[in-house]
């Protein structure tokens, strides 16, 4: 068993999403978020969260940031995350409607591979 209750997936997703949006401000638009919970995080644990921009590309008038975010406890990785965020370049990401946003995200993902 575990020593106590642990922080669940929605809680950690909320922390990560909040961390990213606090850094990007209201202009940033979160396109995708993937993470792996490697160790449990318990109430009372000292939690650190840090992120870095791994790559920047421009596509569809937006600047796309490939981010890495890590949650650690006791200096050991607890959760690792990869995120894709759109920031304004020639256009605001929030100006993309429900039809053009998925196309822009798909285009940005393809540009990471090439």
DRENFI-145030 format. One record per atom (N, C-alpha, C, O): z, x, y; residue number from 0; residue in one letter; atom name. Coordinates in steps of 0.02 Angstrom, whole numbers, plus 32768, in hexadecimal, padded with zeros to 4 digits. Atoms other than C-alpha are relative to their C-alpha. Layout:
residues N
     zz     xx     yy     i   aa   at
      Z      X      Y   NUM    A   CA
...
END
This chain:
residues 114
     zz     xx     yy     i   aa   at
   8000   8028   7FC5     0    X    N
   8000   8000   8000     0    X   CA
   8000   802B   803F     0    X    C
   7FFC   8068   803C     0    X    O
   7FFF   7FDE   7FC0     1    X    N
   8006   802C   80B6     1    X   CA
   8047   7FFC   801D     1    X    C
   806F   7FD2   8007     1    X    O
   7FBC   7FFD   7FE5     2    X    N
   809F   8055   811E     2    X   CA
   8010   7FC5   802E     2    X    C
   804B   7FB7   803B     2    X    O
   7FF6   8037   7FD1     3    X    N
   8085   7FC0   8193     3    X   CA
   7FBE   7FDA   8006     3    X    C
   7F8D   7FEC   7FE4     3    X    O
   8041   8020   7FF2     4    X    N
   8000   7F47   81D1     4    X   CA
   7FD5   8034   8024     4    X    C
   7FEF   8063   8043     4    X    O
   802B   7FD1   7FDE     5    X    N
   7F68   7FA2   8214     5    X   CA
   7FD1   7FDB   802E     5    X    C
   7FC6   7F9E   8027     5    X    O
   802C   801D   7FCF     6    X    N
   7EF1   7F84   82A3     6    X   CA
   7FBD   7FEF   7FDF     6    X    C
   7F9D   801A   7FC1     6    X    O
   803A   8019   8024     7    X    N
   7E60   7F1C   8263     7    X   CA
   7FBE   800F   8024     7    X    C
   7FBE   802C   805B     7    X    O
   8043   7FF2   7FE6     8    X    N
   7DA4   7F26   8282     8    X   CA
   7FF5   7FE2   8045     8    X    C
   7FDF   8006   8072     8    X    O
   800C   801B   7FBC     9    X    N
   7D9C   7EAB   8316     9    X   CA
   8029   8023   8036     9    X    C
   8011   802C   806E     9    X    O
   7FD7   7FDD   7FCF    10    X    N
   7E2B   7F06   836D    10    X   CA
   7FE0   8042   8013    10    X    C
   7FDB   8053   804E    10    X    O
   801F   7FBF   7FF2    11    X    N
   7DD6   7FAF   835C    11    X   CA
   7FBE   7FF8   8024    11    X    C
   7FAD   801F   8050    11    X    O
   803F   800D   7FDE    12    X    N
   7D2E   7F67   838F    12    X   CA
   800D   7FF0   804A    12    X    C
   7FE7   8006   8076    12    X    O
   7FEE   8010   7FBB    13    X    N
   7D82   7F22   842B    13    X   CA
   8013   803E   8028    13    X    C
   7FFE   8046   8061    13    X    O
   7FED   7FC2   7FDE    14    X    N
   7DCF   7FCB   8456    14    X   CA
   7FC3   8029   8011    14    X    C
   7FBB   8041   8049    14    X    O
   803C   7FD6   7FF7    15    X    N
   7D29   8026   843F    15    X   CA
   7FD3   7FE1   8035    15    X    C
   7FBB   8004   8062    15    X    O
   802A   8022   7FCF    16    X    N
   7CC5   7FA4   84A0    16    X   CA
   801D   8006   8046    16    X    C
   7FF8   8012   8076    16    X    O
   7FE0   7FFB   7FBE    17    X    N
   7D43   7FA7   852E    17    X   CA
   7FFB   8047   801B    17    X    C
   7FEE   8051   8057    17    X    O
   8006   7FBA   7FEA    18    X    N
   7D43   8065   8534    18    X   CA
   7FBA   800E   801C    18    X    C
   7FB3   802C   8051    18    X    O
   8045   7FF4   7FEA    19    X    N
   7C85   8069   8541    19    X   CA
   7FF1   7FDC   8042    19    X    C
   7FD5   7FFA   806F    19    X    O
   8010   8025   7FC3    20    X    N
   7C79   7FE0   85C5    20    X   CA
   802A   8018   803B    20    X    C
   8014   8013   8074    20    X    O
   7FDA   7FE2   7FC9    21    X    N
   7D05   8031   862B    21    X   CA
   7FDC   803D   801B    21    X    C
   7FDF   804C   8057    21    X    O
   8024   7FC3   7FEB    22    X    N
   7C9A   80CF   8630    22    X   CA
   7FBE   7FEF   8022    22    X    C
   7FAB   800F   8053    22    X    O
   8042   8010   7FE5    23    X    N
   7BF2   807B   8654    23    X   CA
   8003   7FD2   803D    23    X    C
   7FD5   7FD2   8065    23    X    O
   7FFB   8030   7FC9    24    X    N
   7C2F   7FF8   86CE    24    X   CA
   7FD7   7FC2   7FF2    24    X    C
   7FBA   7FBC   7FBC    24    X    O
   8022   803F   800B    25    X    N
   7BE0   7F4D   86E5    25    X   CA
   7FB4   8005   7FF7    25    X    C
   7F95   7FD6   7FDF    25    X    O
   8049   7FF8   8007    26    X    N
   7B2E   7F93   86E7    26    X   CA
   7FEC   8010   7FB8    26    X    C
   7FB3   8004   7FA5    26    X    O
   8010   7FEE   8045    27    X    N
   7B38   7FD1   8633    27    X   CA
   7FFD   7FC3   7FD2    27    X    C
   8023   7F93   7FDB    27    X    O
   8007   8037   8030    28    X    N
   7B01   7F5F   85A5    28    X   CA
   8001   801E   7FB9    28    X    C
   7FD5   8045   7FA7    28    X    O
   7FF7   7FE7   8044    29    X    N
   7B3C   7F83   84F4    29    X   CA
   7FCA   7FE2   7FD3    29    X    C
   7FC6   7FA5   7FCC    29    X    O
   8037   8018   802B    30    X    N
   7AA7   7F78   847C    30    X   CA
   8014   8000   7FB7    30    X    C
   8002   7FD1   7F92    30    X    O
   7FEA   7FFE   8046    31    X    N
   7AF5   7FAC   83D7    31    X   CA
   803F   802A   7FF9    31    X    C
   804C   8057   8021    31    X    O
   7FC1   7FDE   800D    32    X    N
   7B99   7FE7   838F    32    X   CA
   8009   8003   7FB5    32    X    C
   800B   7FD0   7F93    32    X    O
   7FF3   7FF6   8047    33    X    N
   7BB5   8030   82E3    33    X   CA
   803C   802E   7FF9    33    X    C
   8040   8061   801B    33    X    O
   7FC7   7FD4   8008    34    X    N
   7C59   8078   82A9    34    X   CA
   801A   8000   7FB8    34    X    C
   800E   7FD1   7F92    34    X    O
   7FE0   7FF8   8041    35    X    N
   7CB7   80B5   8210    35    X   CA
   804A   800B   800A    35    X    C
   805F   8037   8030    35    X    O
   7FB7   7FF9   7FFE    36    X    N
   7D71   809D   81FB    36    X   CA
   8013   802E   7FC5    36    X    C
   800E   801A   7F8B    36    X    O
   7FF3   7FCE   8034    37    X    N
   7DA6   813A   819C    37    X   CA
   804A   8004   7FEC    37    X    C
   8059   8013   7FB2    37    X    O
   7FB7   8001   800C    38    X    N
   7E65   812F   81AA    38    X   CA
   801E   7FC4   8023    38    X    C
   8006   7FB1   8058    38    X    O
   7FE0   8038   7FDE    39    X    N
   7ED6   809E   81D3    39    X   CA
   8024   8016   8040    39    X    C
   803E   804E   8044    39    X    O
   7FDA   7FF5   7FC3    40    X    N
   7F22   8092   8280    40    X   CA
   8038   7FCC   8000    40    X    C
   802B   7F90   7FFB    40    X    O
   7FC6   802C   8004    41    X    N
   7FD1   804B   8280    41    X   CA
   8021   7FF7   8044    41    X    C
   801A   8021   8070    41    X    O
   7FDA   8009   7FC2    42    X    N
   803C   8001   830B    42    X   CA
   8030   803B   800A    42    X    C
   8051   8051   7FDB    42    X    O
   7FD5   7FC7   7FF1    43    X    N
   8099   808F   8360    43    X   CA
   7FDD   8043   7FF9    43    X    C
   7FF7   8076   8012    43    X    O
   8026   7FC1   8004    44    X    N
   8016   8114   8335    44    X   CA
   7FE9   8014   8046    44    X    C
   7FD9   7FE9   806F    44    X    O
   801C   7FE6   7FC1    45    X    N
   7FE2   8182   83C6    45    X   CA
   7FB5   8003   7FF8    45    X    C
   7F9B   802A   7FCF    45    X    O
   8048   8007   8006    46    X    N
   7F2B   8157   83DE    46    X   CA
   7FDD   8022   803B    46    X    C
   7FF1   8019   8074    46    X    O
   802A   7FE2   7FCC    47    X    N
   7EAB   81BE   843D    47    X   CA
   7FB9   7FE7   7FF4    47    X    C
   7FA3   7FE0   7FBC    47    X    O
   8046   8014   8004    48    X    N
   7DFB   8185   8464    48    X   CA
   7FD8   802C   802F    48    X    C
   7FEA   8037   8068    48    X    O
   802B   7FD3   7FD9    49    X    N
   7D70   81F7   84A0    49    X   CA
   7FB8   7FF3   7FEE    49    X    C
   7FA8   7FDF   7FB6    49    X    O
   8046   800B   800C    50    X    N
   7CB7   81E9   84B2    50    X   CA
   7FD5   8034   8021    50    X    C
   7FEB   8058   804E    50    X    O
   802F   7FD3   7FE1    51    X    N
   7C1F   824F   84DB    51    X   CA
   7FBA   7FE3   7FFC    51    X    C
   7FA9   7FBE   7FCE    51    X    O
   8047   8013   8000    52    X    N
   7B6A   8232   8508    52    X   CA
   7FDC   8033   7FD6    52    X    C
   7FDC   806F   7FE6    52    X    O
   8022   7FD2   802D    53    X    N
   7B05   827C   847A    53    X   CA
   7FB7   800A   8014    53    X    C
   7F9A   8040   800B    53    X    O
   8046   7FFB   7FEC    54    X    N
   7A58   8257   84BE    54    X   CA
   7FF1   7FCA   8034    54    X    C
   8010   7F95   8034    54    X    O
   8016   8030   7FCD    55    X    N
   7A02   81FF   8550    55    X   CA
   7FB4   7FFB   7FFC    55    X    C
   7F91   802E   7FFA    55    X    O
   8048   800C   7FFF    56    X    N
   7955   81B0   854C    56    X   CA
   7FF2   7FC9   8033    56    X    C
   801E   7FA3   8047    56    X    O
   8014   8037   7FD4    57    X    N
   78F4   813F   85C1    57    X   CA
   7FC9   7FD8   7FDF    57    X    C
   7F99   7FF4   7FC4    57    X    O
   8030   802E   801F    58    X    N
   7895   80A7   8582    58    X   CA
   8008   7FBC   8020    58    X    C
   8040   7FA7   802F    58    X    O
   7FFF   8043   7FE4    59    X    N
   7866   7FFC   85C8    59    X   CA
   8026   7FFB   8042    59    X    C
   8045   7FC8   8051    59    X    O
   7FE0   8000   7FBF    60    X    N
   78A9   802C   8672    60    X   CA
   804B   800A   7FFF    60    X    C
   806B   8009   8033    60    X    O
   7FB9   7FF4   8007    61    X    N
   7957   804D   862E    61    X   CA
   800D   8046   7FE7    61    X    C
   7FE3   8065   7FC8    61    X    O
   7FE9   7FC0   801A    62    X    N
   79B5   80EC   860A    62    X   CA
   802D   7FEF   7FC4    62    X    C
   805F   7FCC   7FCC    62    X    O
   7FDC   8010   803D    63    X    N
   79F5   80E5   8556    63    X   CA
   802D   803B   7FED    63    X    C
   8016   8073   7FE7    63    X    O
   7FCF   7FCD   8012    64    X    N
   7A93   8144   8528    64    X   CA
   8013   7FF8   7FB7    64    X    C
   8027   7FC2   7FA1    64    X    O
   7FE7   7FFE   8045    65    X    N
   7AB9   8174   8475    65    X   CA
   8046   801F   8005    65    X    C
   804D   8059   8017    65    X    O
   7FBA   7FEB   7FF8    66    X    N
   7B77   8181   8472    66    X   CA
   8022   800B   7FBD    66    X    C
   8013   7FEA   7F8C    66    X    O
   7FD2   7FF6   8038    67    X    N
   7BF4   81C5   83F6    67    X   CA
   8046   7FF4   801A    67    X    C
   805A   8012   804C    67    X    O
   7FBB   800F   7FEC    68    X    N
   7CA5   8180   8403    68    X   CA
   802D   800A   7FC4    68    X    C
   801D   7FF4   7F8D    68    X    O
   7FD1   7FF2   8037    69    X    N
   7D3A   81BA   839B    69    X   CA
   8045   7FE7   8013    69    X    C
   805E   7FF3   804A    69    X    O
   7FB9   8011   7FFB    70    X    N
   7DE6   816E   8384    70    X   CA
   8025   802E   7FD1    70    X    C
   8012   8035   7F97    70    X    O
   7FD8   7FD2   8029    71    X    N
   7E67   81EA   8345    71    X   CA
   8049   7FED   8004    71    X    C
   8061   7FD3   8036    71    X    O
   7FB7   8007   8003    72    X    N
   7F1B   81DE   830F    72    X   CA
   801B   8041   7FE2    72    X    C
   8000   805A   7FB1    72    X    O
   7FE2   7FC2   8017    73    X    N
   7F89   8277   82F9    73    X   CA
   7FCC   8038   7FFB    73    X    C
   7FD1   8063   7FD0    73    X    O
   8033   7FCD   7FFF    74    X    N
   7EF0   82E1   8322    74    X   CA
   7FCC   7FFB   7FC8    74    X    C
   7FA2   8027   7FC2    74    X    O
   802F   8009   8037    75    X    N
   7E90   829E   828C    75    X   CA
   7FD3   7FC4   800E    75    X    C
   7FE9   7F92   802A    75    X    O
   802E   8038   7FF4    76    X    N
   7DF4   8230   8294    76    X   CA
   8016   7FC1   7FDB    76    X    C
   8025   7FC3   7F9F    76    X    O
   7FF0   8040   801F    77    X    N
   7E1D   817A   8274    77    X   CA
   7FC3   7FD3   7FFD    77    X    C
   7FB5   7FB4   7FCA    77    X    O
   803C   8028   7FFC    78    X    N
   7D7F   8121   82AC    78    X   CA
   7FCB   8026   8027    78    X    C
   7FD9   8042   805C    78    X    O
   8038   7FE1   7FDD    79    X    N
   7CD5   8167   82DC    79    X   CA
   7FCD   7FCA   800F    79    X    C
   7FC4   7F9B   7FE9    79    X    O
   802D   8034   7FE8    80    X    N
   7C54   8104   833C    80    X   CA
   7FC1   801F   801D    80    X    C
   7FC3   8054   803D    80    X    O
   803F   7FF0   7FDE    81    X    N
   7B9E   8110   8371    81    X   CA
   7FEC   7FC1   8026    81    X    C
   7FEE   7F8A   800C    81    X    O
   8012   8038   7FD6    82    X    N
   7B66   80A2   8400    82    X   CA
   7FC0   800F   8027    82    X    C
   7FB2   8049   8037    82    X    O
   803C   7FFC   7FD6    83    X    N
   7AC6   8081   8460    83    X   CA
   800C   7FD3   803D    83    X    C
   801A   7F98   8036    83    X    O
   7FF2   8024   7FC2    84    X    N
   7ADB   804E   8516    84    X   CA
   7FC5   8007   8030    84    X    C
   7FA9   803E   8037    84    X    O
   8035   7FFF   7FCD    85    X    N
   7A58   8020   8598    85    X   CA
   801F   8003   8045    85    X    C
   804E   7FDE   8055    85    X    O
   7FEB   7FF9   7FBB    86    X    N
   7A72   8057   864B    86    X   CA
   7FC3   7FF8   802D    86    X    C
   7F8B   8002   8016    86    X    O
   803A   8009   7FD5    87    X    N
   7A03   8034   86E2    87    X   CA
   7FDD   8042   800E    87    X    C
   7FFD   8076   8018    87    X    O
   802A   7FC9   7FE9    88    X    N
   7975   80AB   8709    88    X   CA
   7FD2   7FE1   8034    88    X    C
   7FE1   7FE3   8070    88    X    O
   802C   8023   7FD2    89    X    N
   78E2   804D   8755    89    X   CA
   800F   7FB5   8001    89    X    C
   7FF9   7F91   802E    89    X    O
   7FEC   8047   8002    90    X    N
   792A   7FA3   8722    90    X   CA
   8045   7FFB   7FE2    90    X    C
   805D   8027   7FBF    90    X    O
   7FBD   800D   801A    91    X    N
   79D3   7F59   86FA    91    X   CA
   7FFB   7FE3   7FB9    91    X    C
   7FD3   7FB5   7FAE    91    X    O
   8003   801A   8044    92    X    N
   79F1   7F3C   863F    92    X   CA
   8011   7FB5   7FFC    92    X    C
   7FF8   7F92   7FD1    92    X    O
   7FED   8046   8001    93    X    N
   7A41   7E94   8667    93    X   CA
   7FC8   7FD2   8018    93    X    C
   7FCC   7F95   8010    93    X    O
   8039   8029   7FEA    94    X    N
   799B   7E5A   86B2    94    X   CA
   7FD1   7FEF   7FC6    94    X    C
   7FA5   7FC4   7FCD    94    X    O
   8029   800F   803A    95    X    N
   794C   7E5A   8604    95    X   CA
   8019   7FBF   7FE0    95    X    C
   8054   7FB7   7FD2    95    X    O
   7FED   8041   801C    96    X    N
   794A   7DA9   85BD    96    X   CA
   8007   8003   7FB4    96    X    C
   8000   8037   7F96    96    X    O
   7FF3   8003   8049    97    X    N
   796C   7D6F   850B    97    X   CA
   7FC3   8013   7FD6    97    X    C
   7FCA   8021   7F9B    97    X    O
   803C   7FEC   8025    98    X    N
   78B8   7D96   84DA    98    X   CA
   7FF2   804A   8008    98    X    C
   7FE1   806C   7FD7    98    X    O
   8011   7FBA   7FF4    99    X    N
   78A0   7E40   852B    99    X   CA
   8038   8030   7FED    99    X    C
   802A   806A   7FDE    99    X    O
   7FC8   7FD4   8012   100    X    N
   794F   7E85   8505   100    X   CA
   7FFA   801A   7FB8   100    X    C
   7FFD   8056   7FAE   100    X    O
   8007   7FE6   8044   101    X    N
   7939   7E8E   8446   101    X   CA
   7FC5   8030   7FF8   101    X    C
   7FCA   8061   7FD3   101    X    O
   8039   7FD4   8004   102    X    N
   788E   7EDD   845D   102    X   CA
   8010   8044   8020   102    X    C
   7FFD   8078   8005   102    X    O
   7FEE   7FC2   7FDE   103    X    N
   78D4   7F5F   84D6   103    X   CA
   8030   8029   7FD4   103    X    C
   8029   8066   7FCF   103    X    O
   7FD1   7FDD   802C   104    X    N
   7963   7F89   845D   104    X   CA
   7FDA   801F   7FC5   104    X    C
   7FE6   8058   7FB3   104    X    O
   8027   7FE5   8039   105    X    N
   78E9   7F9C   83CC   105    X   CA
   7FD6   803B   8016   105    X    C
   7FD1   806C   7FF1   105    X    O
   8028   7FC9   7FE6   106    X    N
   7879   800B   8437   106    X   CA
   802B   803D   800C   106    X    C
   8016   8075   7FFD   106    X    O
   7FD2   7FC7   7FF4   107    X    N
   790E   8077   8469   107    X   CA
   8014   8020   7FBF   107    X    C
   8019   805E   7FBB   107    X    O
   7FEC   7FE4   8042   108    X    N
   7943   808B   83B3   108    X   CA
   7FC7   8029   7FE3   108    X    C
   7FD4   805E   7FC6   108    X    O
   803A   7FDB   801A   109    X    N
   7893   80C1   8382   109    X   CA
   7FF8   8042   8024   109    X    C
   7FE7   8074   8005   109    X    O
   8009   7FC3   7FD9   110    X    N
   788F   8141   840E   110    X   CA
   8033   8036   7FEB   110    X    C
   8027   8072   7FF6   110    X    O
   7FCF   7FCE   8018   111    X    N
   792C   8196   83C3   111    X   CA
   7FE4   8026   7FC4   111    X    C
   7FF3   8060   7FBA   111    X    O
   801A   7FE3   803E   112    X    N
   78CD   81B7   8322   112    X   CA
   7FC8   8031   8010   112    X    C
   7FC4   8067   7FF2   112    X    O
   803A   7FD6   7FF2   113    X    N
   7830   8200   836F   113    X   CA
   8011   803E   8029   113    X    C
   7FE5   8066   8038   113    X    O
END
